[in-house]
Amino acid sequence: MKDQDTPGSSSWKAVAAALADSRRLEVYARIITAAAQGEPLSGKDLDRAGNKSLAALLKAGLLREGEDGLHPVPEIFSRLLAADRQPRDESPLRHLGPGSSGSLPSKRADRLEVLHYLAGEVFSRHGLLGAGAGDPAASPARLTEAEVTGRLAAFTEDPAMFRRAMVDEGIVRRSPDGSSYWLSNPRPGPGMEFARR
């Protein structure tokens, strides 16, 4: 039963294999029916082939032997389902991944979360994040329009739209001639709401 408790294990294969055999399935059904009627079977109630099937069902974790006889282990199915669940993606990229429209989220807090994240990714390897916003002595990293667009292309099919949105939201600023861009408003700290900017 140890394997079934391990998330991500392939214990579902043992369960499926145990139930794929018609003889084992018949023995399993007999044991479930007898237990439901309050008259659990034991290995003594099964013939040699039945005991062989019983061993496979026990090994797969579908049954347990109690003092009064054999009982099904229905929670094995919920454990198998729980082990296969993928953790929910909580990163800002969840708005850009498979199943998304690939455009900016309509909810402003989600939109700001994505834009702040992308701006941080674009500028993080180039100078001080948010420099110039609170530190007059620091000079913010400056990138060309092509550099910003190229880095955004790693995240979206429409990097120009996201670049313009970052400027429109005041997260990124650009020079009057459009030749350089810099991060002017770094992403909020953990736990801060993006809508409160």
N, C-alpha and C positions, 0 to 999 in steps of 0.2 A: 504494500500500500504506500510505501515511502515514495515511489516514483510519481504517484498520482498527486502528491502534495507539492511537488516541485513545479512552480510556475514555468510555463514554456516547455515543459517536458513533452515527450511524444507518447505519454501514457494513453492518450486517446486511441493510438494504434492498437495497443493491447486490448482495450475494451472493444474496439470495432472487430478485431480479429476473433476475440472470444465469442462475440455475438454473430459472426458471419457464418459459423458452422451450424447447420440445422439441428444436429443432435444436441449441441451445447445450448442452443436457443430453446429447444424443447425442455431440457433439464432446468434451465433458468426459469422458464415459464411455470413449470411444476413447482419449483421452490417458492416463487413469488405467490402463486395461488395458495399453496399450503400455508404459508406464513400469514397471508391475508385472512384465511379462515381460522386462524388461531391454532393450527396443527402443524407446526414446522417439521419439515423432513430432516432426516439426518443422512449421513453417508451410508448407513446400514440399509436405508430404504431404497438404495440405488444399486443397479447391477454393475458389473465390471466396467462396461462402456460408460455408464452414467457417472461412475466415480472418476473416470478419466476426464470426462467433461467438467465435472465438479472441480477438479484440480485446476483446470484452465480458468474457470470462472472465479475461483478464489484468488488465483495468482493475479488476475486482471483487476481485482478489487471490487468486483461486482457483488460479492457475497461475503458474509462473515459467519463464522461458526460460534454460536452461543451455547450455553449449557443446555438449553432446551431444543437446540437444533440449528438449522440453517436459516439465515435471514438476508434479504436483499439490502444493499447499501445504496439507497437512492441518491444520497448526497454526492456520490461520485460524479454524477452528471453535472451538477452545479459547479463542482470543483474544476472539472475539465473545461467547462465554459468560461469560468473565471480566469483560468490559467492562460486561455487563448486571447483574452481581451487585450487590446492595445491601449496603452495609456493615452489619455486625451492630450492632444497637442495644445499647449498653452502659450506657445511662442507667438510673437506677432506674425510670423511667416504662415500661420494657419490660414490667414486671410488671402494668401497668395498661392497656396498649394493646390493639389488636385481637388476638383470639385468646386473650386472658387471660380468666379468670373474672370479673375486676372486683373480686374480694375480696382480702383480704390473702394474700400468699404463705405457704405452709405452712412453708417452711424459715425458721428464725429469722433467720439472717443476711440473707436477702432481705427479710424483713418489716421488720427494723430499717433496712435501707438505704432502703426505700420511705418508712417513717415519718419518718426523719430528713430525707430530701429534702423531703417534703411540709411538715414543720414549718418547715424553712428557707424554703420558698417562701411559706408563710403569714405568717411573722413577719419576713421579710427587709426589707420596705419600712417596717417599723414599729419603729424603735429599734434597740438593739444586740443582735445575736445572742448568746445565751448570757450576757447581762449578768446579774449576780447570782450566777452559778455560780462565778466566780473573782474578780470585781471587786465588792467590797462597796459601793463608792462609786457604782456605776452602777445605774440603775433599769431593769429589763427592760420592754420594750414589753408593754402589756396590751391584749388584745382581748376583746370580748364573745363569748359562745357563738355568737351569730348571725354575727358577723364571721368567726370561725374556720370555722364550717360553710359560710358563703357562699364563702370562698376555697377550701376543699377541694372544693366542688362543681364547680370548674373542672377537677378532675382525676379525680373518681370519681362514680358514681351513688349511692354510699352514704356521704356525707361524715360522718354521725354515727358510723358504725362506725369510720372512720379517726380521728376526733377522740377517741373513747373509747380506742382502741388507743394513741394517742400519750400519753394520760394514764396508761394502765395500764403502759406501758413506761418511764414517768418522763422522757420526752422533753419533754413539756409538763406544766405544773402548772396547777391551777385553784383558785380561792379556795373556801373552805368553802361559800359560798352559791351557787357555780357562776356567778357574775356575770362573772368575768374569768379569762382564760387567759394564760399567758406561757411563753416558751421557757425551759426549765430545763437542758436538756442538748443543746448544739448538735451537729451532725453531726460525726463523726470526720474527721480530716484525710485527704487522699488517701493511699491505700495501706494505711490502717488497717482491720483487719477489724471489721465491725459486731458479730460474735458475741462479741468480747472485752470488751464494756462491763461 
